[in-house]
Amino acid sequence: MNRIQKLQAIMDVKQLIISDPAMLYYYTGHRFDVGERMIALLVKKTGAPTLFLNKLFEAPDDLQTVQFSDSEDSIGILGSYLESGPLAIDGNWPARFVIPFITTHTLVNASPLLEQIRTIKDAHELALLETASHHNDRIMTEMRDLIKVGMTERELAEIVRTKQSTAPLQGPSFEPIVIFTQNIADPHGIPTDRVLQNGDVVLVDMGGFYEGYASDMTRCFFVGTNKELEPIYEIVRQANEAAIAAVKPGVTLASIDKAARDVITKAGYGEYFIHRTGHGIGTEAHENLDVSETNQKIVDVGMCFSIEPGIYLPGIGGIRIEDLVHVTADGVHVMNHFSKELTRI
């Protein structure tokens, strides 16, 4: 059964629209970049789906497609194919396309249904994610050997970007974060011209695409000695490992977050762990599995997500250690293998 058929089997409405590029890729195997123009895949409870696509873009051979020009009423054309009654709509469809249907249909958020299938990875997806992570391990090893005093954050980030864009990889899965010491206090710091010095800590948060599937990993390296952040590193490493040990089918995502958070809180740094423990991963670096203290979703076999606790101390710096895991029948498998022991370069 293909993914569209799986979707049709669990749909509780007669018709559903998929528009998000990542969702379209997941459900059709085709990537589209149509800019501001409308694109929609109409899936009904039975029968083949229909793609609505501007004539500027080539229609896939394996999808029933209705094409339109810039001068035509794309919304009206799509509307003529709809039935009366509720209409489920991809939650990422821009409002300018949704608004015309507010008065004609009862609208339902289709995203939870679309994500339900996407959340569980099959064996092929798991193999691609594993390979993507192995390439991330390789690049992290190369980065460790390239980091030198006198280099800037921007220089190192550009090296990461180049490596993640070199075959067999297809580009970064997100903008690389390479930042030093005090700048690490911002969890999503942007690389600057800050020059690396002795005593610094280097955070490298990076990922790339392999055959359409993403990797994501964070490691920190010490350049010489940093007495303030070395104890923080050990606390974060323990929190990372505690969360991984908590992963198994049947537990909640919140309980995994708690396992990491408890370690950091017990050490006295709870207020400095300012984000969730993890996120889903697949054809995007961030998919909808929120490993947070409020998410009571039950963990199931085939789920894939990050484990990335951190401590961020304003004016001093921070530490984050991130791994990707997938849930197995008897527990958890960590997909990346680069060492988490404190490393000096």
N, C-alpha and C positions, 0 to 999 in steps of 0.2 A: 504494500500500500504506500503510495507516494504521500508527500506532505500535504498536498491539497486534499487528497482523499481522507487523510487523518483529520484535517480541519473540518471537512464536510460531515464526518461521522460524529463530531462532538458539537457542531453548531446548534444553537437553540433558537436561531432566527433563520428566515428564509434567504437572506441576502446579506453580504458583507463586502466591504471595500477595503483593500490593502493598498496603501500609497507610500509608506515609508520605504526609502531605498534599501535599507538593510533587511526589512521584512520581505520586500519583493525579491531580493536576492535569495533569501532563505527559502521562500516558498516556490520560486520559479527557476532558480539557478542562473538568472540573468541580472546583470547590473545596468542600471539606468541613471543618467545624470541629465535631467531635463530642465534644470534651472527653475525659473519661476512658472513654467508651464505645467498644466495639469497632467498627471499620470494616475491611473487607477486600475486595479485589478478587481473585477467584480466576480465574486465567488457566490454561487447559489447552492442551496442545499443538495441539489443533484445537477449533473451535467458538467461540461467542461467550463472552466473559468474564461472570462473575456477581458482582454487587456485594452484599455483606452489610452492611445498614444499619439502624440503629435506627429504629423507627416515628416517633420524634420529628422526624425529618428527611425532607424531601421527596425522593422517589426521582426521579432523572433519567429523562426520557422515552426516551432513547436507550441506556439500559443495562438489561440483564436484572437484576432486583433481587430479593433475598430480604430481607424485613424482619422484625424481631423487636421485642418489647417489653422493657422493663427487667426484667420478671419471668420472662422466658424465658432458657433456657440458650444464649446466643449461640455459645459455643464448640462446644457439642454440635451445634447446627444447622449451623454451618460444617463440622464434622467429618463430618457425614452426607453431604456432597457430595464428600468427598475419596476418592481412590483409594488403594490400598495402594502401598507403595514410597516413594522419596524425595520430599520436599516442600521446595521452595525458598521461603525466607521473606525478605521485605524486612528488611534488617539493622536498621532503625529500629523494628520492631514491638516494643511494650513486652513485657517478660519475662512479665508476668502472662497474656498471651495465648499466648506461645510455649511456656511450660512444659507445658501440658496435652498438647502434641503430641510431647514428647520421647520418651515411652514408646510412641507409636503409629507414628511415622515417623522415618526418617533425615532429619535437617534439613540443608539446604544454604543457605549465604548467597547470596541472590539479588541483593544490591546491585551487585556488579561487572557482572552481566549487565544489570541495569536501567540502570546508568550508562553502559554501552557505547554504547547508542543515544542517550541524552540528551546525551552529550558532543559529538556532531557536530551542529552547528546547520544547519538548512536555510535556504534563501534568505529565507523569511518570517520566521524567527526572527532572522536576521542584520539584517533591516530594522528589526525592533522594537527590538533591542538598540542599533542605530545611532541610532534616533530617541530612545530613552531617554537615550543619552549626549549627544545634541545638547541636550536639555532640561537635562541636568546642566551642560553648558557655559554655557547661558544663566543658570542660577541662580548659578553660580560668578562670572560677570561681575557679576550683581546684588549678590552678597555682597561682592565686592571694593569696590564703590562705597558699600556701607553700613557697612563697618567703620570705627569711630571710637574714638579715645582716650576712655576713661571707660566703655565698654561692658563687660559681663561675658561670660565664656564661655557661661554659661547663656542669656543674652539672645540671643547670636548663634546658638546651637544651636537655640533655639526658632524663630528666623526661618527657618532652614534647614528645620526640620520643617514649618512652615506652607507654605513655598514648594513643598516636595516633596509636599504634600497638596492642592495647588491644580490643578484641571483644566488640561490633560488628564492630569496625573499622579495616581496612586492611593495615594500615601503613601510614606514613606521605605522604602528597601529594607533599612535597618538604622538603628540609633540614630545620629544625626549626632555626629561627634567634632569639636568646635571647642575648641581648647586653645591656651594661650599659653606660649611660651618654655620655662621649666623643666618645665612639665607635659608638654611634648612628649616628654620623656625616657621617658615611659610610652607605648608604641605604641598602646595602647587606653585612653588616659586618658579619664576621665569629666568632662564640663564642670562647672565649679565657679563660685563667685561671684568668682573672680579678675578684677580690673579691668585692662583693657588700658592700657598705658602706652607712652610713647615709648621706642624701643629694643627693643620686643618683636617676636617672630615669632608670627604667627597661622597655625596649621595648621587647614585645613578638609578633613575627610574625610567625603564624603556621597554619597548615591545615592537614587534613587526608582524607583518602578514605573511603566512605561508599557505599558498593555495586557498586564499580567502579566509583563513582562520588566524586569530590573533594570539600573540603572546604578551606577557606583562610580568615584569619582575623588578624588584628594588633591592639594591645592596648598598652598603656604606663601607668606605675604605678610609683608614686612618693614615695620614701622612706624618709619620713620627708619632709623638705622644700628645694626647689631649685628655688630661686628668678629669675634666668636667664631664665629657661625653662618653668616656669608656665605660663607666658604671651604667650609664643610661643604655648603652648598646646591649649590655648583658640582660637588663630588664626587658627590653623590647624583644630580644631573641627568645627569652623564656616565654613571653606572652605569645609570640608567633607559634612556638612549639606546643603550648598549651591549647591554643585554638585548633591547631591541626589535629591534636590528639582527641579533641571533642567531636570531630566530624564523623558521623555514621548515619545510616538510614534511620529515620524515625525521630531524631532530635529536631529541635527548632533552630532556625538560623539565629534567633536571639540568644540561644544557649551557647552557640559558638562565639558570638561576640562577647558574651559574659565571661567565657573562659579566658579570653585575652585581656579583657578590661579588669578582671579581678586581680590578675598578676600586677598590672600597672598601678591599680588603686592601692593594693597592699603595700607596694613600694613607695607610696606617697606621691605619685604623679598622675593620679586619676584626672585631675582638671586639665592636664596637658595632653591627654589623648582626645583630640577634638573632632574626630571623624569616625565613621563606621569602620568595622573590621574588614569588610570586603564587598565585592561586587561580582556579578556574573560576567562570564566571558564566552566568546564564541566567534561569530562572524563580525562582531564589534568588540572593542576592548572593554567597553562597559555595557553589559546586558543586564536585564532586570532580575537580578537576584541580589537583594539588599541584605547583606550580613550585618544587621544592626540590632541594637538592644530592644527595638520595638517590633521587629518582624517575627511573628509567630508561625510563619510558613514552615511546613514540615520538610525536612531534607529527604531526598529520594535518590535512588541509584541513577547515575548518569548526569546529575547536576555538576556543573563546573563553576568555580568561583575563586576569587583571590582571598588570601589571608594576609593582611598588611597593617598590623598595629604600628603605632608610632607615638613618640613623645616629642613635643615641640616647645622649647623654652625660649621665650622672647629675649632677644639680645645675646643669647648664648649659642643656640643652635638646636639641632634635633637629630633624631634617628628614626628611620622606618625600614622594616624588613618585610619583603613581600614575596610570597610564593603563590603558585596556582595549584589547585587541587581538583580532583574529581572524585565523586562519591562512588564507592564500590559496594557490592553486596555485603561485604564483611567489614567495611570501614572507609578508608580513604587512601588515595594514591596521590603523591606529590609529583607534579609534572615537570618541574625544573629541579636541577640538582647542583647548582653552583653552591659552594660552601657558605654556611652562615657563621662560621667561626670568625672572630675578630681578625681582620686582615690589615696588616701594615704594608704600605708601599713606599 
